[in-house]
Amino acid sequence: MDTNVAAADGRTVIRLKGRFDFNAHREFRDAVDQALQGAGAQEIQVDFGGVDYLDSSALGMLLMLRDKARGAGKTVSLANCRGAVKQVIEIANFSKLFPIA
């Protein structure tokens, strides 16, 4: 999986591309650390536009991000969830845990 972290419109966006599974935990953790260091932005948005697969370990990583962000006084939202990714997010009831754009 490839990650890209960028500040845009008062938020920090973590763009993901590829398979979001256990093998991506290091890249995702590094992206989370970078996003949390972004001063000024109060929201972290995870952009799933380039993700074609995610599994339960990815869901766990999103929960870890939410907890770390909450500790830093930031919120987390999910964006561009489509296809199989959207199905997994819906089945896991993550719409109750995260705003989804």
Sequence and secondary structure as in RCSB ss.txt:
>XXXX:A:sequence
MDTNVAAADGRTVIRLKGRFDFNAHREFRDAVDQALQGAGAQEIQVDFGGVDYLDSSALGMLLMLRDKARGAGKT
VSLANCRGAVKQVIEIANFSKLFPIA
>XXXX:A:secstr
 EEEEEEETTEEEEEEEEEESGGGHHHHHHHHHHHHH SS  EEEEEEEEEEEE HHHHHHHHHHHHHHHHTT E
EEEE   HHHHHHHHHTTGGGTS B 
